[in-house]
Amino acid sequence: MFSLELGSDGEVVLVTPVGLRPGVLFSAIQACRVKDEPTLCLAICSEETQGAIAEALGQAEYGGRIERLQVKDPFGGGAEEVERLATAAEEYLVGASVCVNVTGGTTLMGLAAERVAAKARRLACPVQRFGLIDRRSPCEQDSHPYQSGKPFWLDDEDGNAEDR
């Protein structure tokens, strides 16, 4: 286990897609806490999924700030949409340490999260990417959403992609 090195302003930013299962946001907060307590959550959401954010944050007892990066077309927005979201996130990344969940939501949301991670690295931010694994059935996940999935860390201690 390792911890995130704090950026110059001490902000710890969690970037995560938010789809129809609010447990992903809950689990992403818990996973980031393994590294450090997030002070800002950048939630990549759609108009349809943004309503679940408040409840998931409450269940996670998250007291930090939240910024919603709303996807216009969560299924087919393409490269322009991914770039628009990453550019919108950029102002929150400067000087921060960044945890990026690449799972949850639509494929486009996950690609946007990866693009935010790349922007953060270009800004010399420490970045730790992870995925979440929940072996429960979809029915069980829907019935009991606020059980932490297991984080699968994709980067080593220096923020480099691990060879597996």
C-alpha positions as CSV (number, residue, x, y, z in Angstrom):
1,M,0.0,0.0,0.0
2,F,1.2,3.5,-0.7
3,S,-0.2,7.0,-0.3
4,L,-0.7,9.9,-2.7
5,E,1.9,12.6,-2.4
6,L,0.0,15.8,-1.8
7,G,0.1,18.4,-4.5
8,S,1.2,21.9,-3.8
9,D,-2.2,23.1,-2.5
10,G,-3.0,19.9,-0.6
11,E,-6.2,19.2,-2.7
12,V,-7.0,15.6,-3.2
13,V,-9.3,15.2,-6.2
14,L,-11.4,12.1,-6.9
15,V,-12.5,11.8,-10.5
16,T,-15.2,9.3,-11.1
17,P,-18.0,8.4,-13.6
18,V,-21.5,8.2,-12.1
19,G,-23.8,5.9,-13.9
20,L,-27.2,4.3,-12.9
21,R,-25.6,2.5,-9.9
22,P,-24.9,5.0,-7.2
23,G,-22.8,2.4,-5.3
24,V,-20.0,3.1,-7.7
25,L,-19.6,6.7,-6.4
26,F,-19.8,5.4,-2.8
27,S,-17.1,2.8,-3.5
28,A,-14.9,5.2,-5.4
29,I,-14.9,7.5,-2.3
30,Q,-14.0,4.6,-0.1
31,A,-11.2,3.5,-2.4
32,C,-9.7,7.0,-2.6
33,R,-9.8,7.2,1.2
34,V,-7.3,4.2,1.2
35,K,-4.8,6.7,-0.3
36,D,-6.0,10.0,1.2
37,E,-9.3,11.7,2.0
38,P,-10.7,13.4,-1.1
39,T,-11.4,17.1,-0.7
40,L,-13.0,17.5,-4.1
41,C,-15.0,15.0,-6.2
42,L,-15.3,15.6,-9.9
43,A,-18.4,13.5,-10.9
44,I,-18.7,12.7,-14.6
45,C,-22.5,12.3,-14.9
46,S,-25.4,12.6,-17.2
47,E,-28.6,14.5,-16.7
48,E,-30.2,11.1,-15.8
49,T,-27.6,10.1,-13.3
50,Q,-26.8,13.3,-11.5
51,G,-29.8,12.9,-9.2
52,A,-28.1,9.9,-7.5
53,I,-25.0,11.8,-6.5
54,A,-26.3,13.5,-3.3
55,E,-27.5,10.2,-1.8
56,A,-24.3,8.4,-2.6
57,L,-22.2,11.2,-1.0
58,G,-24.4,11.1,2.1
59,Q,-24.1,7.3,2.4
60,A,-20.3,7.7,2.1
61,E,-20.3,10.5,4.7
62,Y,-18.4,12.6,2.3
63,G,-17.9,16.2,3.4
64,G,-15.8,17.6,0.6
65,R,-16.7,19.7,-2.4
66,I,-18.5,18.3,-5.4
67,E,-18.4,19.4,-9.0
68,R,-20.5,17.8,-11.7
69,L,-19.1,17.4,-15.2
70,Q,-22.2,16.7,-17.1
71,V,-22.0,14.6,-20.3
72,K,-24.4,15.8,-23.1
73,D,-24.6,12.4,-24.8
74,P,-23.4,9.6,-22.5
75,F,-23.6,7.0,-25.2
76,G,-22.2,8.6,-28.3
77,G,-20.6,11.9,-27.5
78,G,-17.3,10.9,-29.1
79,A,-13.9,12.5,-28.9
80,E,-15.2,16.1,-28.7
81,E,-17.3,15.3,-25.7
82,V,-14.4,13.5,-23.9
83,E,-12.1,16.5,-24.6
84,R,-14.7,19.0,-23.4
85,L,-15.1,17.2,-20.1
86,A,-11.3,16.9,-19.6
87,T,-10.9,20.6,-20.4
88,A,-13.6,21.5,-17.9
89,A,-11.8,19.4,-15.2
90,E,-8.4,21.0,-15.8
91,E,-8.9,24.0,-13.6
92,Y,-9.5,21.7,-10.6
93,L,-6.4,19.6,-11.2
94,V,-3.6,22.2,-10.9
95,G,-1.5,21.5,-7.8
96,A,-3.7,18.6,-6.7
97,S,-3.2,14.9,-6.1
98,V,-5.6,13.0,-8.3
99,C,-7.4,9.6,-7.8
100,V,-9.2,8.5,-10.9
101,N,-11.9,5.7,-11.0
102,V,-12.1,4.4,-14.6
103,T,-15.1,2.2,-14.0
104,G,-18.8,2.9,-13.8
105,G,-21.2,4.9,-16.0
106,T,-21.0,4.5,-19.8
107,T,-17.9,3.8,-21.8
108,L,-17.7,7.4,-22.8
109,M,-17.7,8.4,-19.1
110,G,-14.8,6.0,-18.4
111,L,-12.9,7.3,-21.4
112,A,-13.4,10.9,-20.1
113,A,-12.1,9.8,-16.7
114,E,-8.9,8.4,-18.4
115,R,-8.5,11.6,-20.4
116,V,-8.7,13.6,-17.1
117,A,-6.0,11.4,-15.7
118,A,-3.8,12.2,-18.7
119,K,-4.4,15.9,-18.3
120,A,-3.5,15.7,-14.7
121,R,-0.2,13.9,-15.5
122,R,0.6,16.7,-18.0
123,L,0.1,19.2,-15.2
124,A,2.7,17.2,-13.1
125,C,0.0,16.0,-10.7
126,P,0.5,12.7,-8.9
127,V,-2.2,10.4,-10.3
128,Q,-3.5,7.0,-9.1
129,R,-6.0,5.3,-11.4
130,F,-8.2,2.4,-10.2
131,G,-11.1,0.2,-11.2
132,L,-13.8,-1.2,-8.9
133,I,-14.7,-4.9,-8.7
134,D,-18.0,-5.9,-7.3
135,R,-18.6,-9.6,-7.7
136,R,-22.3,-9.4,-6.6
137,S,-25.0,-9.9,-9.2
138,P,-26.5,-6.8,-10.8
139,C,-29.8,-7.5,-8.9
140,E,-27.9,-7.5,-5.6
141,Q,-26.0,-4.3,-6.5
142,D,-29.3,-2.6,-7.2
143,S,-30.9,-3.9,-4.0
144,H,-27.9,-3.0,-1.7
145,P,-25.9,-0.3,-3.6
146,Y,-23.8,1.0,-0.7
147,Q,-21.4,-1.9,-0.2
148,S,-17.8,-1.1,-1.1
149,G,-16.5,-2.7,-4.3
150,K,-12.8,-3.8,-4.2
151,P,-10.4,-1.3,-5.7
152,F,-8.0,-2.6,-8.3
153,W,-5.1,-0.1,-8.5
154,L,-3.7,0.4,-12.0
155,D,-0.6,2.6,-11.2
156,D,2.5,2.0,-9.1
157,E,3.7,4.2,-6.3
158,D,5.1,6.7,-8.7
159,G,1.9,6.9,-10.7
160,N,3.2,4.8,-13.6
161,A,1.0,2.2,-15.2
162,E,1.9,-1.2,-13.6
163,D,3.0,-4.0,-15.8
164,R,0.8,-7.0,-15.0
